[in-house]
Amino acid sequence: MTKKDFITLTDYKAETLVKIIRRAIELKQGSTSCREAGGKVLAMIFTKPSTRTNVSFFVAMQRLGGQAMYLGSEALQLSRGETIGDTAKTLSRYVDAVMIRTFSHSDAVALAETASVPVINGLTDLLHPCQALGDVMTICEKKGFDFEKIKVAYIGDGNNVCNSLVNAAGVLGFGLTVSSPEGFEPSGDIIEKMQGINSGIVIEKDPRAAVQESDVIYTDVWVSMGDEEEEEVRKKTFSTYQVNSSLASKAKTDFIFMHCLPANRGEEVTDEIMDGNNSAVFDQAENRLHIQQALLEYLFKENKK
């Protein structure tokens, strides 16, 4: 049996992702968990700090009948030179799954290739697939599953969140327009590959044109972890990419606003949008828990076959 990991959305077919999303919605609505993780332990490796990833995975494992353990960089020999491969082999003898939230995407890939237990990408500098899967769950709750009729506008930094949204659009088939300043676009390789699958993925420099008649407006911080040295340059460059009432007026009246959090209010988004009637931000944050639970349930089932 080939081990199933969750490193990128493109490793999965649309029907599998939809199955996980529908299961997450069932769990949110009160469906009884199958307790698939009964007695199991999830090791959570964090070289980048987190609120939502940490708490959502911890609670998800508890709801599945298992346990989760937090392993910060200071708790692992990785910080003293042990290889990712040796760490993977060792953890595989102790735990039933590993989630990693780190900087280098190659570390997550290497961990998955070496570990004998399922590995989940909780975030790398390139991708954030768990976030994107929870985002699509939120969109489905608000707009349904008819992906071909849904248009998402992503405004701002073409970062790991944006890259995974591009992957999601490619696999699931919803429209996605990305508007980023020059030099801050999403991965060219990812864009090119996904545009070959879904012609509805578009790059548009003008944010006002990008949000035209959109169902969803999505943004993220202008300065992510690791980009602090570029803070002043980024704030100046992104100043015309703020999501505010003027920009949002170009979208459909029933658009939903999304942000993966944490937000820097007054920079990438104004309070009136963040706290307005169209905001789905905290539903979106909650859905990280339900999608993580459904994903863990799926991986434990599949890796038992």
Phi and psi restraints in degrees (value plus and minus 20) as a CYANA .aco file:
   2 THR   PHI    -100.2   -60.2
   2 THR   PSI     106.9   146.9
   3 LYS   PHI     -85.1   -45.1
   3 LYS   PSI     117.5   157.5
   4 LYS   PHI    -119.7   -79.7
   4 LYS   PSI     105.1   145.1
   5 ASP   PHI    -134.1   -94.1
   5 ASP   PSI     158.9   198.9
   6 PHE   PHI    -154.9  -114.9
   6 PHE   PSI      65.9   105.9
   7 ILE   PHI    -124.8   -84.8
   7 ILE   PSI     -58.8   -18.8
   8 THR   PHI    -166.1  -126.1
   8 THR   PSI     127.9   167.9
   9 LEU   PHI     -81.2   -41.2
   9 LEU   PSI     -48.2    -8.2
  10 THR   PHI     -93.1   -53.1
  10 THR   PSI     -26.0    14.0
  11 ASP   PHI     -96.8   -56.8
  11 ASP   PSI     -28.5    11.5
  12 TYR   PHI    -140.4  -100.4
  12 TYR   PSI     128.1   168.1
  13 LYS   PHI     -98.9   -58.9
  13 LYS   PSI     138.8   178.8
  14 ALA   PHI     -77.1   -37.1
  14 ALA   PSI     -62.5   -22.5
  15 GLU   PHI     -84.2   -44.2
  15 GLU   PSI     -51.7   -11.7
  16 THR   PHI     -91.1   -51.1
  16 THR   PSI     -63.1   -23.1
  17 LEU   PHI     -83.3   -43.3
  17 LEU   PSI     -60.9   -20.9
  18 VAL   PHI     -84.7   -44.7
  18 VAL   PSI     -58.4   -18.4
  19 LYS   PHI     -80.2   -40.2
  19 LYS   PSI     -64.7   -24.7
  20 ILE   PHI     -85.2   -45.2
  20 ILE   PSI     -62.1   -22.1
  21 ILE   PHI     -83.3   -43.3
  21 ILE   PSI     -65.7   -25.7
  22 ARG   PHI     -82.2   -42.2
  22 ARG   PSI     -58.7   -18.7
  23 ARG   PHI     -85.5   -45.5
  23 ARG   PSI     -59.3   -19.3
  24 ALA   PHI     -81.9   -41.9
  24 ALA   PSI     -59.6   -19.6
  25 ILE   PHI     -85.2   -45.2
  25 ILE   PSI     -60.5   -20.5
  26 GLU   PHI     -79.6   -39.6
  26 GLU   PSI     -65.6   -25.6
  27 LEU   PHI     -83.3   -43.3
  27 LEU   PSI     -59.8   -19.8
  28 LYS   PHI     -84.0   -44.0
  28 LYS   PSI     -55.0   -15.0
  29 GLN   PHI    -102.6   -62.6
  29 GLN   PSI     -19.0    21.0
  30 GLY   PHI      89.2   129.2
  30 GLY   PSI     -12.8    27.2
  31 SER   PHI     -80.8   -40.8
  31 SER   PSI     121.4   161.4
  32 THR   PHI     -89.7   -49.7
  32 THR   PSI     111.8   151.8
  33 SER   PHI     -88.8   -48.8
  33 SER   PSI     128.1   168.1
  34 CYS   PHI     -98.0   -58.0
  34 CYS   PSI     -22.2    17.8
  35 ARG   PHI      37.2    77.2
  35 ARG   PSI      16.4    56.4
  36 GLU   PHI     -81.7   -41.7
  36 GLU   PSI     -43.4    -3.4
  37 ALA   PHI    -117.9   -77.9
  37 ALA   PSI      -4.4    35.6
  38 GLY   PHI     -71.3   -31.3
  38 GLY   PSI      98.9   138.9
  39 GLY   PHI      60.6   100.6
  39 GLY   PSI     -22.9    17.1
  40 LYS   PHI    -110.4   -70.4
  40 LYS   PSI     139.6   179.6
  41 VAL   PHI    -147.2  -107.2
  41 VAL   PSI     112.2   152.2
  42 LEU   PHI    -125.5   -85.5
  42 LEU   PSI     102.8   142.8
  43 ALA   PHI    -109.1   -69.1
  43 ALA   PSI     109.2   149.2
  44 MET   PHI    -134.1   -94.1
  44 MET   PSI      89.2   129.2
  45 ILE   PHI    -112.9   -72.9
  45 ILE   PSI     103.9   143.9
  46 PHE   PHI    -144.3  -104.3
  46 PHE   PSI      89.9   129.9
  47 THR   PHI    -123.1   -83.1
  47 THR   PSI     -27.4    12.6
  48 LYS   PHI    -139.2   -99.2
  48 LYS   PSI     113.3   153.3
  49 PRO   PHI     -87.5   -47.5
  49 PRO   PSI     142.4   182.4
  50 SER   PHI    -178.6  -138.6
  50 SER   PSI     129.5   169.5
  51 THR   PHI    -123.0   -83.0
  51 THR   PSI     -82.7   -42.7
  52 ARG   PHI     -87.5   -47.5
  52 ARG   PSI     -63.7   -23.7
  53 THR   PHI     -84.3   -44.3
  53 THR   PSI     -64.4   -24.4
  54 ASN   PHI     -82.2   -42.2
  54 ASN   PSI     -76.3   -36.3
  55 VAL   PHI     -88.4   -48.4
  55 VAL   PSI     -60.7   -20.7
  56 SER   PHI     -85.8   -45.8
  56 SER   PSI     -62.6   -22.6
  57 PHE   PHI     -88.8   -48.8
  57 PHE   PSI     -58.9   -18.9
  58 PHE   PHI     -80.5   -40.5
  58 PHE   PSI     -70.1   -30.1
  59 VAL   PHI     -88.9   -48.9
  59 VAL   PSI     -57.9   -17.9
  60 ALA   PHI     -78.9   -38.9
  60 ALA   PSI     -64.1   -24.1
  61 MET   PHI     -84.5   -44.5
  61 MET   PSI     -59.5   -19.5
  62 GLN   PHI     -82.0   -42.0
  62 GLN   PSI     -62.3   -22.3
  63 ARG   PHI     -86.9   -46.9
  63 ARG   PSI     -44.0    -4.0
  64 LEU   PHI    -108.3   -68.3
  64 LEU   PSI     -19.6    20.4
  65 GLY   PHI      70.8   110.8
  65 GLY   PSI     -10.6    29.4
  66 GLY   PHI    -132.9   -92.9
  66 GLY   PSI    -184.7  -144.7
  67 GLN   PHI    -152.2  -112.2
  67 GLN   PSI     136.7   176.7
  68 ALA   PHI    -149.9  -109.9
  68 ALA   PSI     123.5   163.5
  69 MET   PHI    -145.0  -105.0
  69 MET   PSI     111.9   151.9
  70 TYR   PHI    -105.0   -65.0
  70 TYR   PSI     106.3   146.3
  71 LEU   PHI    -143.6  -103.6
  71 LEU   PSI      73.9   113.9
  72 GLY   PHI     -93.2   -53.2
  72 GLY   PSI     146.6   186.6
  73 SER   PHI     -78.4   -38.4
  73 SER   PSI     -50.5   -10.5
  74 GLU   PHI     -91.1   -51.1
  74 GLU   PSI     -35.2     4.8
  75 ALA   PHI    -114.9   -74.9
  75 ALA   PSI     -23.0    17.0
  76 LEU   PHI    -140.0  -100.0
  76 LEU   PSI     132.5   172.5
  77 GLN   PHI     -97.4   -57.4
  77 GLN   PSI     -23.9    16.1
  78 LEU   PHI     -75.4   -35.4
  78 LEU   PSI     -56.1   -16.1
  79 SER   PHI     -89.3   -49.3
  79 SER   PSI     -33.5     6.5
  80 ARG   PHI    -133.0   -93.0
  80 ARG   PSI      -7.7    32.3
  81 GLY   PHI      88.7   128.7
  81 GLY   PSI     -23.2    16.8
  82 GLU   PHI     -84.1   -44.1
  82 GLU   PSI     121.1   161.1
  83 THR   PHI     -92.6   -52.6
  83 THR   PSI     136.3   176.3
  84 ILE   PHI     -84.3   -44.3
  84 ILE   PSI     -52.9   -12.9
  85 GLY   PHI     -85.9   -45.9
  85 GLY   PSI     -64.3   -24.3
  86 ASP   PHI     -86.8   -46.8
  86 ASP   PSI     -57.3   -17.3
  87 THR   PHI     -82.8   -42.8
  87 THR   PSI     -63.1   -23.1
  88 ALA   PHI     -82.4   -42.4
  88 ALA   PSI     -64.6   -24.6
  89 LYS   PHI     -84.7   -44.7
  89 LYS   PSI     -58.8   -18.8
  90 THR   PHI     -89.1   -49.1
  90 THR   PSI     -69.3   -29.3
  91 LEU   PHI     -80.7   -40.7
  91 LEU   PSI     -52.5   -12.5
  92 SER   PHI     -83.1   -43.1
  92 SER   PSI     -43.8    -3.8
  93 ARG   PHI    -100.9   -60.9
  93 ARG   PSI     -35.2     4.8
  94 TYR   PHI    -128.2   -88.2
  94 TYR   PSI     -57.7   -17.7
  95 VAL   PHI    -143.1  -103.1
  95 VAL   PSI     153.4   193.4
  96 ASP   PHI    -124.0   -84.0
  96 ASP   PSI     -32.2     7.8
  97 ALA   PHI    -184.8  -144.8
  97 ALA   PSI     138.1   178.1
  98 VAL   PHI    -151.4  -111.4
  98 VAL   PSI     113.2   153.2
  99 MET   PHI    -133.2   -93.2
  99 MET   PSI     113.9   153.9
 100 ILE   PHI    -145.3  -105.3
 100 ILE   PSI     113.4   153.4
 101 ARG   PHI    -143.5  -103.5
 101 ARG   PSI      89.0   129.0
 102 THR   PHI    -167.9  -127.9
 102 THR   PSI    -195.7  -155.7
 103 PHE   PHI    -106.1   -66.1
 103 PHE   PSI     -83.5   -43.5
 104 SER   PHI     -97.0   -57.0
 104 SER   PSI     104.2   144.2
 105 HIS   PHI     -83.1   -43.1
 105 HIS   PSI     -52.6   -12.6
 106 SER   PHI     -83.2   -43.2
 106 SER   PSI     -47.4    -7.4
 107 ASP   PHI     -87.1   -47.1
 107 ASP   PSI     -61.5   -21.5
 108 ALA   PHI     -85.2   -45.2
 108 ALA   PSI     -61.1   -21.1
 109 VAL   PHI     -84.1   -44.1
 109 VAL   PSI     -65.7   -25.7
 110 ALA   PHI     -84.2   -44.2
 110 ALA   PSI     -58.5   -18.5
 111 LEU   PHI     -81.5   -41.5
 111 LEU   PSI     -64.8   -24.8
 112 ALA   PHI     -85.9   -45.9
 112 ALA   PSI     -58.3   -18.3
 113 GLU   PHI     -89.0   -49.0
 113 GLU   PSI     -47.6    -7.6
 114 THR   PHI    -119.4   -79.4
 114 THR   PSI     -53.8   -13.8
 115 ALA   PHI     -89.2   -49.2
 115 ALA   PSI     127.4   167.4
 116 SER   PHI    -115.8   -75.8
 116 SER   PSI     -21.0    19.0
 117 VAL   PHI    -131.9   -91.9
 117 VAL   PSI     139.2   179.2
 118 PRO   PHI     -81.6   -41.6
 118 PRO   PSI     121.8   161.8
 119 VAL   PHI    -140.2  -100.2
 119 VAL   PSI     115.2   155.2
 120 ILE   PHI    -135.4   -95.4
 120 ILE   PSI     111.1   151.1
 121 ASN   PHI    -101.8   -61.8
 121 ASN   PSI      85.1   125.1
 122 GLY   PHI    -105.5   -65.5
 122 GLY   PSI     -28.6    11.4
 123 LEU   PHI     134.9   174.9
 123 LEU   PSI     116.9   156.9
 124 THR   PHI    -154.1  -114.1
 124 THR   PSI     156.4   196.4
 125 ASP   PHI     -84.5   -44.5
 125 ASP   PSI     -41.4    -1.4
 126 LEU   PHI    -113.2   -73.2
 126 LEU   PSI     -61.4   -21.4
 127 LEU   PHI    -157.2  -117.2
 127 LEU   PSI     135.8   175.8
 128 HIS   PHI    -161.1  -121.1
 128 HIS   PSI      49.8    89.8
 129 PRO   PHI     -86.8   -46.8
 129 PRO   PSI     -52.7   -12.7
 130 CYS   PHI     -85.1   -45.1
 130 CYS   PSI     -59.6   -19.6
 131 GLN   PHI     -82.1   -42.1
 131 GLN   PSI     -67.6   -27.6
 132 ALA   PHI     -83.2   -43.2
 132 ALA   PSI     -56.7   -16.7
 133 LEU   PHI     -86.9   -46.9
 133 LEU   PSI     -61.4   -21.4
 134 GLY   PHI     -86.0   -46.0
 134 GLY   PSI     -54.2   -14.2
 135 ASP   PHI     -83.3   -43.3
 135 ASP   PSI     -64.8   -24.8
 136 VAL   PHI     -85.5   -45.5
 136 VAL   PSI     -56.3   -16.3
 137 MET   PHI     -77.1   -37.1
 137 MET   PSI     -64.8   -24.8
 138 THR   PHI     -83.2   -43.2
 138 THR   PSI     -63.3   -23.3
 139 ILE   PHI     -81.5   -41.5
 139 ILE   PSI     -62.7   -22.7
 140 CYS   PHI     -84.2   -44.2
 140 CYS   PSI     -59.4   -19.4
 141 GLU   PHI     -80.7   -40.7
 141 GLU   PSI     -60.3   -20.3
 142 LYS   PHI    -109.1   -69.1
 142 LYS   PSI     -51.8   -11.8
 143 LYS   PHI    -144.6  -104.6
 143 LYS   PSI     -22.7    17.3
 144 GLY   PHI      69.8   109.8
 144 GLY   PSI    -197.9  -157.9
 145 PHE   PHI    -123.5   -83.5
 145 PHE   PSI     -11.9    28.1
 146 ASP   PHI    -103.7   -63.7
 146 ASP   PSI      59.6    99.6
 147 PHE   PHI     -80.0   -40.0
 147 PHE   PSI     -53.3   -13.3
 148 GLU   PHI     -84.8   -44.8
 148 GLU   PSI     -38.6     1.4
 149 LYS   PHI    -118.2   -78.2
 149 LYS   PSI     -17.3    22.7
 150 ILE   PHI    -125.1   -85.1
 150 ILE   PSI     112.1   152.1
 151 LYS   PHI    -139.9   -99.9
 151 LYS   PSI     103.4   143.4
 152 VAL   PHI    -128.4   -88.4
 152 VAL   PSI     115.7   155.7
 153 ALA   PHI    -133.8   -93.8
 153 ALA   PSI      99.5   139.5
 154 TYR   PHI    -123.7   -83.7
 154 TYR   PSI     103.8   143.8
 155 ILE   PHI    -136.8   -96.8
 155 ILE   PSI     101.9   141.9
 156 GLY   PHI     106.5   146.5
 156 GLY   PSI    -168.1  -128.1
 157 ASP   PHI     -87.5   -47.5
 157 ASP   PSI     108.8   148.8
 158 GLY   PHI    -100.0   -60.0
 158 GLY   PSI      45.5    85.5
 159 ASN   PHI    -114.1   -74.1
 159 ASN   PSI    -180.2  -140.2
 160 ASN   PHI     -83.2   -43.2
 160 ASN   PSI     -57.4   -17.4
 161 VAL   PHI     -83.3   -43.3
 161 VAL   PSI     -66.3   -26.3
 162 CYS   PHI     -82.1   -42.1
 162 CYS   PSI     -64.3   -24.3
 163 ASN   PHI     -77.9   -37.9
 163 ASN   PSI     -61.6   -21.6
 164 SER   PHI     -92.5   -52.5
 164 SER   PSI     -52.0   -12.0
 165 LEU   PHI     -84.2   -44.2
 165 LEU   PSI     -58.2   -18.2
 166 VAL   PHI     -81.7   -41.7
 166 VAL   PSI     -64.3   -24.3
 167 ASN   PHI     -81.1   -41.1
 167 ASN   PSI     -62.3   -22.3
 168 ALA   PHI     -82.2   -42.2
 168 ALA   PSI     -62.7   -22.7
 169 ALA   PHI     -83.6   -43.6
 169 ALA   PSI     -58.4   -18.4
 170 GLY   PHI     -84.4   -44.4
 170 GLY   PSI     -64.7   -24.7
 171 VAL   PHI     -94.4   -54.4
 171 VAL   PSI     -62.2   -22.2
 172 LEU   PHI    -114.7   -74.7
 172 LEU   PSI     -41.9    -1.9
 173 GLY   PHI      72.8   112.8
 173 GLY   PSI      -4.2    35.8
 174 PHE   PHI    -105.6   -65.6
 174 PHE   PSI     138.6   178.6
 175 GLY   PHI     -95.2   -55.2
 175 GLY   PSI     119.0   159.0
 176 LEU   PHI    -162.8  -122.8
 176 LEU   PSI     100.9   140.9
 177 THR   PHI    -132.6   -92.6
 177 THR   PSI     103.5   143.5
 178 VAL   PHI    -126.9   -86.9
 178 VAL   PSI     108.3   148.3
 179 SER   PHI    -143.5  -103.5
 179 SER   PSI      88.5   128.5
 180 SER   PHI    -152.2  -112.2
 180 SER   PSI     131.2   171.2
 181 PRO   PHI     -83.4   -43.4
 181 PRO   PSI     136.5   176.5
 182 GLU   PHI     -79.1   -39.1
 182 GLU   PSI     111.9   151.9
 183 GLY   PHI      72.9   112.9
 183 GLY   PSI     -26.6    13.4
 184 PHE   PHI    -145.8  -105.8
 184 PHE   PSI       5.7    45.7
 185 GLU   PHI     -94.8   -54.8
 185 GLU   PSI     142.2   182.2
 186 PRO   PHI     -84.8   -44.8
 186 PRO   PSI     151.5   191.5
 187 SER   PHI     -73.6   -33.6
 187 SER   PSI     105.2   145.2
 188 GLY   PHI     -82.8   -42.8
 188 GLY   PSI     -57.2   -17.2
 189 ASP   PHI     -84.3   -44.3
 189 ASP   PSI     -62.7   -22.7
 190 ILE   PHI     -87.1   -47.1
 190 ILE   PSI     -64.4   -24.4
 191 ILE   PHI     -78.4   -38.4
 191 ILE   PSI     -70.0   -30.0
 192 GLU   PHI     -80.3   -40.3
 192 GLU   PSI     -63.9   -23.9
 193 LYS   PHI     -85.7   -45.7
 193 LYS   PSI     -64.6   -24.6
 194 MET   PHI     -95.0   -55.0
 194 MET   PSI     -51.6   -11.6
 195 GLN   PHI     -85.2   -45.2
 195 GLN   PSI     -46.7    -6.7
 196 GLY   PHI     -89.3   -49.3
 196 GLY   PSI     -39.6     0.4
 197 ILE   PHI    -118.5   -78.5
 197 ILE   PSI     -59.1   -19.1
 198 ASN   PHI    -154.2  -114.2
 198 ASN   PSI      86.8   126.8
 199 SER   PHI     -90.9   -50.9
 199 SER   PSI     -27.9    12.1
 200 GLY   PHI    -101.3   -61.3
 200 GLY   PSI     -17.4    22.6
 201 ILE   PHI    -111.5   -71.5
 201 ILE   PSI      99.3   139.3
 202 VAL   PHI    -150.8  -110.8
 202 VAL   PSI     122.7   162.7
 203 ILE   PHI    -123.3   -83.3
 203 ILE   PSI     105.4   145.4
 204 GLU   PHI    -155.4  -115.4
 204 GLU   PSI      97.2   137.2
 205 LYS   PHI     -86.9   -46.9
 205 LYS   PSI     -54.4   -14.4
 206 ASP   PHI    -103.9   -63.9
 206 ASP   PSI      92.5   132.5
 207 PRO   PHI     -83.0   -43.0
 207 PRO   PSI     -50.0   -10.0
 208 ARG   PHI     -89.1   -49.1
 208 ARG   PSI     -57.5   -17.5
 209 ALA   PHI     -90.8   -50.8
 209 ALA   PSI     -54.3   -14.3
 210 ALA   PHI     -84.9   -44.9
 210 ALA   PSI     -57.9   -17.9
 211 VAL   PHI    -106.9   -66.9
 211 VAL   PSI     -23.2    16.8
 212 GLN   PHI     -73.8   -33.8
 212 GLN   PSI     100.0   140.0
 213 GLU   PHI      36.7    76.7
 213 GLU   PSI      11.3    51.3
 214 SER   PHI    -104.9   -64.9
 214 SER   PSI     132.4   172.4
 215 ASP   PHI    -108.4   -68.4
 215 ASP   PSI     -45.3    -5.3
 216 VAL   PHI    -157.5  -117.5
 216 VAL   PSI     113.7   153.7
 217 ILE   PHI    -134.1   -94.1
 217 ILE   PSI     106.0   146.0
 218 TYR   PHI    -144.5  -104.5
 218 TYR   PSI     117.4   157.4
 219 THR   PHI    -162.4  -122.4
 219 THR   PSI     151.2   191.2
 220 ASP   PHI    -165.3  -125.3
 220 ASP   PSI     152.6   192.6
 221 VAL   PHI     -80.3   -40.3
 221 VAL   PSI     134.0   174.0
 222 TRP   PHI    -102.0   -62.0
 222 TRP   PSI     -45.8    -5.8
 223 VAL   PHI    -144.0  -104.0
 223 VAL   PSI      82.6   122.6
 224 SER   PHI    -105.4   -65.4
 224 SER   PSI     148.6   188.6
 225 MET   PHI     -77.8   -37.8
 225 MET   PSI     108.7   148.7
 226 GLY   PHI      79.9   119.9
 226 GLY   PSI     -31.8     8.2
 227 ASP   PHI    -126.7   -86.7
 227 ASP   PSI      -7.6    32.4
 228 GLU   PHI     -80.1   -40.1
 228 GLU   PSI     -51.8   -11.8
 229 GLU   PHI     -85.6   -45.6
 229 GLU   PSI     -41.3    -1.3
 230 GLU   PHI    -117.8   -77.8
 230 GLU   PSI      -9.0    31.0
 231 GLU   PHI     -74.4   -34.4
 231 GLU   PSI     -71.4   -31.4
 232 GLU   PHI     -86.2   -46.2
 232 GLU   PSI     -60.8   -20.8
 233 VAL   PHI     -83.6   -43.6
 233 VAL   PSI     -63.9   -23.9
 234 ARG   PHI     -84.4   -44.4
 234 ARG   PSI     -64.8   -24.8
 235 LYS   PHI     -80.3   -40.3
 235 LYS   PSI     -59.5   -19.5
 236 LYS   PHI     -89.1   -49.1
 236 LYS   PSI     -64.4   -24.4
 237 THR   PHI     -85.5   -45.5
 237 THR   PSI     -57.7   -17.7
 238 PHE   PHI    -111.8   -71.8
 238 PHE   PSI     -17.6    22.4
 239 SER   PHI     -78.1   -38.1
 239 SER   PSI     -50.3   -10.3
 240 THR   PHI    -109.1   -69.1
 240 THR   PSI     -14.4    25.6
 241 TYR   PHI    -128.4   -88.4
 241 TYR   PSI      -1.7    38.3
 242 GLN   PHI     -91.0   -51.0
 242 GLN   PSI     117.4   157.4
 243 VAL   PHI    -107.5   -67.5
 243 VAL   PSI      90.2   130.2
 244 ASN   PHI    -155.5  -115.5
 244 ASN   PSI    -197.9  -157.9
 245 SER   PHI     -82.7   -42.7
 245 SER   PSI     -55.7   -15.7
 246 SER   PHI     -83.4   -43.4
 246 SER   PSI     -65.7   -25.7
 247 LEU   PHI     -86.9   -46.9
 247 LEU   PSI     -64.9   -24.9
 248 ALA   PHI     -85.1   -45.1
 248 ALA   PSI     -41.9    -1.9
 249 SER   PHI     -85.0   -45.0
 249 SER   PSI     -36.7     3.3
 250 LYS   PHI    -102.6   -62.6
 250 LYS   PSI     -36.2     3.8
 251 ALA   PHI    -102.0   -62.0
 251 ALA   PSI     156.2   196.2
 252 LYS   PHI     -83.8   -43.8
 252 LYS   PSI     131.3   171.3
 253 THR   PHI     -83.5   -43.5
 253 THR   PSI     -47.1    -7.1
 254 ASP   PHI    -121.5   -81.5
 254 ASP   PSI       6.1    46.1
 255 PHE   PHI     -81.0   -41.0
 255 PHE   PSI     137.7   177.7
 256 ILE   PHI    -133.8   -93.8
 256 ILE   PSI     123.1   163.1
 257 PHE   PHI    -120.8   -80.8
 257 PHE   PSI     114.6   154.6
 258 MET   PHI    -150.3  -110.3
 258 MET   PSI     127.7   167.7
 259 HIS   PHI    -173.8  -133.8
 259 HIS   PSI     114.1   154.1
 260 CYS   PHI     -96.3   -56.3
 260 CYS   PSI     -34.8     5.2
 261 LEU   PHI      46.7    86.7
 261 LEU   PSI     131.4   171.4
 262 PRO   PHI     -93.1   -53.1
 262 PRO   PSI     134.7   174.7
 263 ALA   PHI    -127.9   -87.9
 263 ALA   PSI     125.4   165.4
 264 ASN   PHI    -122.0   -82.0
 264 ASN   PSI      69.0   109.0
 265 ARG   PHI     -79.4   -39.4
 265 ARG   PSI     116.9   156.9
 266 GLY   PHI      72.2   112.2
 266 GLY   PSI     -30.2     9.8
 267 GLU   PHI    -124.0   -84.0
 267 GLU   PSI    -109.4   -69.4
 268 GLU   PHI     -93.8   -53.8
 268 GLU   PSI     -38.6     1.4
 269 VAL   PHI    -169.5  -129.5
 269 VAL   PSI     125.9   165.9
 270 THR   PHI    -109.8   -69.8
 270 THR   PSI     140.5   180.5
 271 ASP   PHI     -80.0   -40.0
 271 ASP   PSI     -58.2   -18.2
 272 GLU   PHI     -83.1   -43.1
 272 GLU   PSI     -49.4    -9.4
 273 ILE   PHI    -103.7   -63.7
 273 ILE   PSI     -66.1   -26.1
 274 MET   PHI     -79.4   -39.4
 274 MET   PSI     -58.5   -18.5
 275 ASP   PHI    -125.0   -85.0
 275 ASP   PSI     -14.8    25.2
 276 GLY   PHI     -97.3   -57.3
 276 GLY   PSI     154.7   194.7
 277 ASN   PHI     -85.2   -45.2
 277 ASN   PSI     -41.6    -1.6
 278 ASN   PHI    -108.6   -68.6
 278 ASN   PSI     -25.3    14.7
 279 SER   PHI     -95.4   -55.4
 279 SER   PSI     110.9   150.9
 280 ALA   PHI    -135.4   -95.4
 280 ALA   PSI      -2.0    38.0
 281 VAL   PHI     -79.3   -39.3
 281 VAL   PSI     -63.0   -23.0
 282 PHE   PHI    -106.0   -66.0
 282 PHE   PSI     -43.4    -3.4
 283 ASP   PHI     -83.0   -43.0
 283 ASP   PSI     -62.9   -22.9
 284 GLN   PHI     -80.5   -40.5
 284 GLN   PSI     -64.6   -24.6
 285 ALA   PHI     -83.8   -43.8
 285 ALA   PSI     -63.3   -23.3
 286 GLU   PHI     -80.2   -40.2
 286 GLU   PSI     -57.6   -17.6
 287 ASN   PHI     -87.1   -47.1
 287 ASN   PSI     -36.6     3.4
 288 ARG   PHI     -79.4   -39.4
 288 ARG   PSI     -57.6   -17.6
 289 LEU   PHI     -83.7   -43.7
 289 LEU   PSI     -70.2   -30.2
 290 HIS   PHI     -88.8   -48.8
 290 HIS   PSI     -58.3   -18.3
 291 ILE   PHI     -91.3   -51.3
 291 ILE   PSI     -55.1   -15.1
 292 GLN   PHI     -84.7   -44.7
 292 GLN   PSI     -60.3   -20.3
 293 GLN   PHI     -84.4   -44.4
 293 GLN   PSI     -64.6   -24.6
 294 ALA   PHI     -85.6   -45.6
 294 ALA   PSI     -58.1   -18.1
 295 LEU   PHI     -86.5   -46.5
 295 LEU   PSI     -66.0   -26.0
 296 LEU   PHI     -81.3   -41.3
 296 LEU   PSI     -64.5   -24.5
 297 GLU   PHI     -76.5   -36.5
 297 GLU   PSI     -66.6   -26.6
 298 TYR   PHI     -82.4   -42.4
 298 TYR   PSI     -67.1   -27.1
 299 LEU   PHI     -86.5   -46.5
 299 LEU   PSI     -59.9   -19.9
 300 PHE   PHI     -86.0   -46.0
 300 PHE   PSI     -58.8   -18.8
 301 LYS   PHI     -84.1   -44.1
 301 LYS   PSI     -69.8   -29.8
 302 GLU   PHI     -86.5   -46.5
 302 GLU   PSI     -56.5   -16.5
 303 ASN   PHI    -101.3   -61.3
 303 ASN   PSI     -23.6    16.4
 304 LYS   PHI    -110.0   -70.0
 304 LYS   PSI     -38.5     1.5
